[in-house]
Amino acid sequence: MPELPEVEALAAFLRGNAVGRVVARVDLSAVQAIKTFDPPLSALAGLEVTGAARHGKFLDLDVSGLHLVVHLARAGWLHWRTGLPAAPPKPGKGPLALRVHLDPLDTDPPAPGFDLTEQGTRKGLAVYVVRSASEVPGVARLGPDALEVDRDTFARLMAGRSGQLKGALTDQTLLAGIGNAYSDEILHAARLSPFKMADKLTDDEVLRLHDAVRATLTDALRRQVGQRAATLKGEKRSGLQVHARTGLPCPVCGDTVREVSFADTSLQYCPTCQTGGKPLADRRMSKLLR
C-alpha cells in the first residue's frame, strides 16, 4: 500500500509535471472507483491543474478549485504517460480505473496524462471529485500528520490508546500517513514489540518511538521525492529493514526476521531487536511479550 512517503513523492511529481496543464478529459474505466457524483468527473475538463498535495495517504490534485482526491488503497498506483490513446478505455477491462488526459504544452510530444490502476480482484481504490478535500470522509477523520506531530502531542495520543502499537501506528484517525510497511520499520527502529500496548509505554519508549517515526519517514522521503512515479515502488523496497524480509537476516543484529500472519495481512519484526529474543508465534501470543 502506498504510504506517506510514496504519496508525498507522487504529489511532488505531479507538481512538477501536471501543474500548469489543462485537463482535456477524464475517462472512468472502473465504475466502482468513483465515490462522488456532484461535481461530476466531466466538470474537470477544461480546467487548469493548479496544485497537488497530500492528506495522510490521500493524494489531492487541485484543479482550479475542484479537487480530484485519490486513495490508492492496497494495490493502486499512478502511472505517468507521455502519450495516451485517443480512444476511451473499455470499462472493466484490466487494472485501469481512471485515465486523466492533459493538454500538451508547445514543447510536448503526444498529449501526456496519467492512469490510476489497481491490481488484483480486491478493489479498494477510491476517487472523489469535491470542492474541498475535507468533504472526503476519510480525509475529515484523519488524525495529525505523522511527520508534523510534536513529541508532546504524540505522547498524549499513545497514552490515550489502549490497543497494541502496531494498530496504533496504522490507525489513520490517530496518526495520519503510516501503513503496514512503515509501521514495521518504525517499530524495528524504536526496538519495540508490535504487540506492546500503546498506553503502557515508558517515557523513554515514547521518545524512541517518536524519533523513529520522524527518522524513518524522513529518510524514505529523502530517497523518494524527486523520483519518477515508475521508480518509487522499487525505491521503497530497497530501504526496508524488516518489512517483507521474512527469513532474511536483520541488517542490525543478524537475527532472522520473523513474521506474524493475520487473516488478510502480516507483520515482520526482529526478535533480538524488538522482543527480547522471543519469537511471536502468532497474535494469540501477544500477551506474553508486552
The 8 nearest C-alpha neighbors of each residue, nearest first, counted from 0:
[[1, 73, 74, 72, 2, 178, 71, 75],
 [2, 0, 5, 6, 71, 3, 73, 56],
 [3, 1, 56, 5, 4, 178, 176, 177],
 [2, 4, 176, 6, 56, 5, 7, 55],
 [5, 3, 220, 7, 6, 2, 219, 8],
 [4, 6, 8, 7, 2, 1, 3, 9],
 [7, 5, 9, 3, 8, 4, 2, 56],
 [8, 6, 10, 4, 9, 5, 53, 3],
 [7, 9, 224, 5, 11, 6, 10, 223],
 [8, 10, 12, 6, 11, 7, 5, 13],
 [11, 9, 7, 13, 51, 8, 12, 52],
 [12, 10, 8, 14, 9, 13, 7, 15],
 [11, 13, 9, 15, 10, 14, 8, 16],
 [14, 12, 17, 16, 10, 15, 11, 9],
 [15, 13, 11, 18, 12, 51, 16, 17],
 [14, 16, 12, 13, 17, 11, 18, 10],
 [15, 17, 13, 14, 18, 12, 19, 20],
 [18, 16, 13, 20, 14, 19, 15, 48],
 [19, 17, 48, 14, 49, 20, 50, 16],
 [18, 20, 48, 49, 47, 17, 21, 16],
 [19, 21, 18, 47, 48, 17, 102, 101],
 [20, 22, 47, 46, 102, 101, 45, 48],
 [21, 23, 101, 44, 45, 24, 46, 100],
 [24, 22, 101, 44, 100, 102, 45, 21],
 [25, 23, 44, 100, 22, 99, 26, 41],
 [24, 26, 99, 98, 100, 27, 40, 41],
 [27, 25, 98, 97, 28, 87, 99, 24],
 [28, 26, 97, 29, 96, 98, 30, 25],
 [27, 29, 90, 96, 97, 91, 30, 95],
 [30, 28, 96, 31, 91, 32, 27, 90],
 [29, 31, 32, 33, 28, 27, 90, 96],
 [30, 32, 29, 33, 34, 125, 122, 124],
 [31, 33, 125, 30, 29, 126, 124, 34],
 [34, 32, 126, 31, 35, 30, 125, 127],
 [33, 35, 127, 126, 32, 125, 36, 31],
 [36, 34, 127, 33, 37, 128, 39, 38],
 [35, 37, 39, 38, 34, 128, 40, 33],
 [38, 36, 39, 35, 128, 129, 40, 42],
 [37, 39, 36, 128, 42, 129, 40, 35],
 [40, 38, 36, 37, 41, 42, 128, 35],
 [39, 41, 42, 43, 128, 25, 38, 36],
 [40, 42, 39, 43, 44, 25, 24, 38],
 [43, 41, 40, 39, 44, 38, 45, 46],
 [44, 42, 41, 46, 40, 45, 22, 62],
 [45, 43, 24, 22, 23, 42, 46, 41],
 [44, 46, 22, 23, 21, 43, 47, 24],
 [45, 47, 21, 44, 43, 22, 63, 62],
 [48, 46, 21, 20, 62, 63, 49, 19],
 [49, 47, 62, 18, 19, 20, 61, 50],
 [50, 48, 18, 61, 62, 63, 47, 19],
 [49, 51, 61, 18, 60, 48, 14, 52],
 [52, 50, 60, 10, 59, 14, 61, 13],
 [51, 53, 59, 10, 58, 60, 50, 54],
 [52, 54, 58, 57, 59, 7, 55, 10],
 [55, 53, 57, 56, 58, 138, 52, 59],
 [54, 56, 176, 175, 57, 3, 53, 144],
 [55, 57, 176, 3, 2, 54, 6, 58],
 [58, 56, 70, 54, 55, 69, 53, 59],
 [57, 59, 53, 69, 68, 52, 6, 70],
 [60, 58, 68, 52, 51, 53, 67, 61],
 [61, 59, 51, 67, 66, 50, 62, 68],
 [62, 60, 66, 50, 49, 51, 65, 48],
 [63, 61, 48, 65, 64, 47, 49, 66],
 [62, 64, 47, 65, 49, 46, 61, 48],
 [65, 63, 62, 61, 66, 130, 131, 49],
 [64, 66, 130, 62, 63, 61, 129, 67],
 [67, 65, 61, 129, 128, 60, 62, 68],
 [66, 68, 128, 60, 127, 59, 61, 69],
 [69, 67, 59, 127, 58, 126, 66, 60],
 [70, 68, 126, 58, 57, 125, 71, 127],
 [69, 71, 57, 125, 72, 124, 58, 126],
 [70, 72, 75, 124, 76, 69, 73, 125],
 [73, 71, 124, 123, 70, 75, 74, 0],
 [72, 74, 0, 75, 71, 123, 1, 124],
 [75, 73, 117, 118, 72, 0, 76, 71],
 [74, 76, 117, 71, 116, 72, 124, 73],
 [75, 77, 116, 115, 71, 117, 78, 74],
 [76, 78, 115, 114, 116, 79, 113, 228],
 [79, 77, 114, 113, 80, 115, 228, 76],
 [78, 80, 113, 112, 114, 77, 81, 228],
 [81, 79, 112, 113, 82, 111, 83, 78],
 [82, 80, 111, 110, 109, 112, 83, 79],
 [81, 83, 109, 111, 110, 80, 84, 112],
 [82, 84, 80, 85, 111, 110, 81, 112],
 [85, 83, 86, 82, 87, 88, 110, 100],
 [84, 86, 83, 87, 88, 82, 100, 110],
 [85, 87, 84, 88, 83, 89, 26, 100],
 [88, 86, 26, 85, 89, 84, 28, 27],
 [89, 87, 90, 28, 86, 26, 92, 27],
 [88, 90, 92, 28, 91, 87, 86, 93],
 [91, 89, 28, 92, 29, 88, 27, 30],
 [90, 92, 29, 28, 89, 93, 95, 30],
 [93, 91, 90, 89, 94, 95, 28, 88],
 [92, 94, 95, 91, 118, 96, 116, 117],
 [93, 95, 117, 116, 118, 96, 92, 119],
 [96, 94, 116, 93, 97, 115, 28, 117],
 [95, 97, 29, 28, 116, 115, 27, 94],
 [98, 96, 27, 115, 28, 26, 114, 95],
 [99, 97, 114, 26, 25, 113, 115, 100],
 [98, 100, 25, 113, 112, 24, 114, 26],
 [101, 99, 112, 24, 23, 22, 25, 111],
 [102, 100, 22, 23, 112, 111, 21, 110],
 [101, 103, 21, 23, 110, 22, 20, 104],
 [104, 102, 110, 107, 101, 111, 105, 109],
 [103, 105, 107, 106, 102, 20, 110, 108],
 [106, 104, 107, 103, 108, 102, 110, 109],
 [105, 107, 104, 108, 103, 109, 110, 111],
 [108, 106, 104, 103, 105, 109, 110, 111],
 [107, 109, 110, 106, 81, 82, 103, 111],
 [110, 108, 82, 111, 107, 81, 103, 83],
 [111, 109, 103, 82, 102, 101, 108, 81],
 [112, 110, 81, 82, 80, 101, 109, 83],
 [113, 111, 100, 101, 80, 99, 79, 81],
 [112, 114, 79, 80, 78, 99, 98, 77],
 [113, 115, 98, 78, 77, 97, 116, 99],
 [114, 116, 77, 97, 96, 76, 95, 98],
 [117, 115, 95, 94, 96, 75, 76, 114],
 [118, 116, 75, 94, 74, 76, 95, 119],
 [117, 119, 94, 74, 75, 116, 120, 122],
 [120, 118, 121, 117, 122, 74, 94, 75],
 [119, 121, 122, 118, 117, 94, 123, 74],
 [122, 120, 119, 123, 118, 74, 73, 117],
 [123, 121, 120, 124, 117, 119, 118, 74],
 [122, 124, 72, 125, 121, 73, 32, 71],
 [123, 125, 71, 72, 70, 32, 75, 122],
 [126, 124, 32, 70, 69, 33, 123, 34],
 [125, 127, 69, 33, 32, 68, 34, 70],
 [128, 126, 68, 35, 34, 67, 33, 129],
 [129, 127, 67, 66, 35, 38, 68, 40],
 [130, 128, 66, 131, 65, 127, 132, 38],
 [131, 129, 65, 66, 64, 132, 128, 134],
 [130, 132, 133, 129, 134, 66, 65, 64],
 [133, 131, 134, 135, 129, 66, 138, 130],
 [132, 134, 139, 131, 135, 138, 136, 137],
 [135, 133, 132, 131, 136, 129, 139, 130],
 [134, 136, 133, 138, 137, 132, 139, 127],
 [137, 135, 139, 138, 134, 140, 133, 141],
 [138, 136, 140, 139, 135, 141, 57, 133],
 [137, 139, 135, 141, 140, 136, 133, 54],
 [138, 140, 133, 136, 137, 141, 135, 134],
 [141, 139, 137, 138, 172, 136, 142, 171],
 [142, 140, 172, 138, 171, 139, 175, 137],
 [141, 143, 172, 173, 174, 175, 171, 144],
 [144, 142, 174, 175, 148, 145, 141, 173],
 [143, 145, 175, 147, 146, 174, 148, 55],
 [144, 146, 175, 174, 147, 148, 176, 143],
 [147, 145, 144, 148, 213, 216, 212, 217],
 [146, 148, 144, 145, 149, 143, 213, 150],
 [149, 147, 145, 146, 143, 144, 153, 152],
 [150, 148, 152, 151, 153, 147, 209, 146],
 [149, 151, 153, 152, 154, 209, 148, 206],
 [152, 150, 154, 153, 149, 155, 148, 156],
 [153, 151, 155, 154, 149, 150, 156, 148],
 [152, 154, 150, 156, 151, 155, 149, 148],
 [153, 155, 151, 157, 152, 156, 158, 150],
 [156, 154, 158, 152, 153, 157, 159, 151],
 [157, 155, 153, 159, 154, 158, 152, 160],
 [156, 158, 197, 160, 154, 159, 155, 198],
 [159, 157, 198, 155, 156, 160, 154, 197],
 [158, 160, 156, 157, 155, 198, 161, 197],
 [159, 161, 157, 158, 198, 162, 197, 156],
 [160, 162, 198, 197, 159, 196, 163, 158],
 [163, 161, 196, 160, 197, 167, 164, 166],
 [162, 164, 196, 194, 195, 197, 166, 165],
 [165, 163, 167, 197, 193, 166, 196, 195],
 [166, 164, 193, 168, 167, 163, 182, 169],
 [165, 167, 169, 164, 168, 163, 170, 162],
 [166, 168, 164, 170, 165, 169, 163, 162],
 [167, 169, 165, 166, 170, 164, 182, 177],
 [168, 170, 178, 166, 177, 167, 171, 165],
 [171, 169, 167, 173, 172, 168, 166, 174],
 [172, 170, 175, 174, 173, 141, 169, 142],
 [171, 173, 142, 141, 170, 140, 174, 175],
 [172, 174, 142, 171, 170, 175, 156, 167],
 [173, 175, 142, 171, 143, 145, 172, 144],
 [176, 174, 55, 171, 144, 142, 145, 141],
 [175, 177, 55, 3, 56, 2, 145, 144],
 [178, 176, 169, 2, 181, 175, 3, 182],
 [179, 177, 169, 180, 2, 181, 182, 176],
 [178, 180, 182, 181, 183, 169, 177, 266],
 [181, 179, 183, 182, 242, 178, 184, 243],
 [180, 182, 184, 183, 179, 178, 185, 177],
 [181, 183, 185, 184, 179, 180, 178, 186],
 [184, 182, 181, 186, 180, 185, 242, 187],
 [183, 185, 181, 187, 182, 186, 188, 241],
 [186, 184, 182, 188, 211, 187, 183, 212],
 [187, 185, 189, 191, 183, 188, 184, 190],
 [186, 188, 190, 184, 185, 189, 183, 273],
 [187, 189, 185, 186, 190, 211, 184, 215],
 [188, 190, 186, 208, 207, 187, 191, 211],
 [191, 189, 273, 187, 272, 188, 186, 192],
 [190, 192, 273, 186, 189, 193, 187, 274],
 [191, 193, 273, 194, 195, 274, 186, 190],
 [194, 192, 165, 164, 195, 191, 186, 163],
 [195, 193, 163, 192, 285, 164, 289, 196],
 [194, 196, 289, 192, 163, 193, 164, 197],
 [197, 195, 163, 199, 162, 198, 164, 194],
 [196, 198, 164, 157, 199, 163, 160, 200],
 [197, 199, 158, 157, 161, 196, 160, 200],
 [200, 198, 196, 197, 201, 158, 195, 161],
 [201, 199, 204, 198, 197, 205, 202, 196],
 [200, 202, 204, 203, 205, 199, 206, 198],
 [203, 201, 205, 204, 206, 200, 154, 207],
 [202, 204, 206, 201, 205, 207, 200, 208],
 [203, 205, 207, 201, 206, 202, 200, 208],
 [206, 204, 208, 202, 203, 207, 200, 209],
 [205, 207, 203, 209, 204, 208, 210, 202],
 [208, 206, 204, 210, 189, 205, 209, 211],
 [207, 209, 211, 205, 189, 210, 206, 204],
 [210, 208, 212, 206, 211, 207, 205, 213],
 [209, 211, 207, 213, 208, 212, 214, 206],
 [210, 212, 208, 214, 185, 209, 213, 189],
 [213, 211, 209, 215, 210, 214, 185, 216],
 [212, 214, 210, 211, 216, 215, 217, 146],
 [213, 215, 211, 217, 212, 216, 218, 210],
 [216, 214, 218, 212, 217, 213, 211, 185],
 [215, 217, 219, 218, 213, 214, 220, 212],
 [218, 216, 220, 214, 219, 215, 213, 221],
 [217, 219, 221, 215, 220, 216, 214, 222],
 [220, 218, 216, 222, 221, 217, 4, 223],
 [221, 219, 4, 217, 223, 222, 218, 224],
 [220, 222, 218, 219, 223, 224, 217, 225],
 [221, 223, 219, 220, 224, 218, 234, 226],
 [222, 224, 220, 226, 221, 8, 225, 219],
 [225, 223, 8, 226, 220, 221, 222, 11],
 [224, 226, 223, 227, 12, 8, 11, 222],
 [227, 225, 223, 224, 231, 228, 230, 8],
 [226, 228, 229, 230, 225, 231, 12, 9],
 [227, 229, 231, 230, 9, 226, 78, 79],
 [228, 230, 227, 231, 78, 232, 79, 226],
 [231, 229, 227, 228, 233, 232, 234, 226],
 [232, 230, 234, 233, 228, 229, 223, 235],
 [233, 231, 235, 234, 230, 236, 229, 5],
 [232, 234, 236, 235, 231, 230, 237, 229],
 [233, 235, 231, 237, 232, 236, 230, 223],
 [234, 236, 232, 233, 237, 238, 231, 239],
 [237, 235, 233, 238, 234, 239, 232, 243],
 [236, 238, 234, 235, 239, 233, 240, 232],
 [237, 239, 236, 235, 240, 234, 219, 222],
 [238, 240, 236, 237, 241, 242, 184, 235],
 [239, 241, 242, 250, 184, 238, 249, 244],
 [242, 240, 244, 268, 267, 239, 256, 243],
 [241, 243, 267, 244, 180, 183, 239, 240],
 [242, 244, 245, 241, 267, 239, 180, 266],
 [245, 243, 241, 242, 247, 246, 256, 267],
 [246, 244, 256, 257, 247, 243, 258, 267],
 [247, 245, 256, 255, 244, 257, 248, 258],
 [246, 248, 255, 244, 245, 256, 249, 254],
 [249, 247, 255, 253, 254, 256, 250, 246],
 [248, 250, 253, 254, 251, 252, 256, 255],
 [251, 249, 253, 252, 248, 240, 241, 254],
 [252, 250, 249, 253, 272, 254, 240, 248],
 [253, 251, 249, 254, 250, 272, 271, 248],
 [252, 254, 249, 248, 250, 251, 255, 247],
 [255, 253, 249, 248, 252, 256, 271, 269],
 [256, 254, 248, 246, 247, 249, 257, 253],
 [255, 257, 269, 245, 246, 247, 268, 249],
 [258, 256, 245, 268, 267, 269, 255, 246],
 [259, 257, 267, 266, 245, 260, 268, 265],
 [258, 260, 266, 281, 265, 267, 261, 279],
 [261, 259, 265, 264, 258, 266, 262, 281],
 [260, 262, 264, 265, 263, 259, 282, 281],
 [261, 263, 264, 260, 265, 259, 282, 281],
 [264, 262, 261, 265, 260, 266, 121, 73],
 [263, 265, 261, 262, 260, 266, 179, 259],
 [266, 264, 260, 259, 261, 258, 267, 263],
 [265, 267, 259, 258, 183, 260, 268, 242],
 [266, 268, 258, 242, 257, 241, 183, 259],
 [269, 267, 257, 256, 241, 270, 258, 187],
 [268, 270, 256, 272, 271, 273, 257, 249],
 [271, 269, 276, 274, 273, 278, 277, 272],
 [272, 270, 276, 275, 269, 273, 274, 254],
 [271, 273, 190, 269, 270, 274, 187, 275],
 [274, 272, 190, 191, 192, 270, 271, 269],
 [273, 275, 270, 192, 276, 277, 271, 272],
 [276, 274, 271, 277, 273, 270, 272, 288],
 [275, 277, 271, 270, 274, 278, 272, 273],
 [278, 276, 274, 275, 270, 279, 271, 288],
 [279, 277, 270, 280, 276, 274, 257, 269],
 [278, 280, 281, 284, 277, 259, 285, 282],
 [281, 279, 278, 284, 259, 282, 283, 258],
 [282, 280, 283, 259, 279, 284, 260, 285],
 [281, 283, 284, 285, 259, 280, 279, 261],
 [282, 284, 281, 285, 286, 280, 279, 287],
 [285, 283, 282, 286, 281, 287, 280, 279],
 [284, 286, 287, 288, 194, 282, 283, 289],
 [285, 287, 288, 284, 289, 283, 194, 195],
 [288, 286, 285, 284, 289, 279, 283, 194],
 [289, 287, 285, 286, 274, 194, 195, 284],
 [288, 195, 286, 287, 194, 285, 196, 192]]
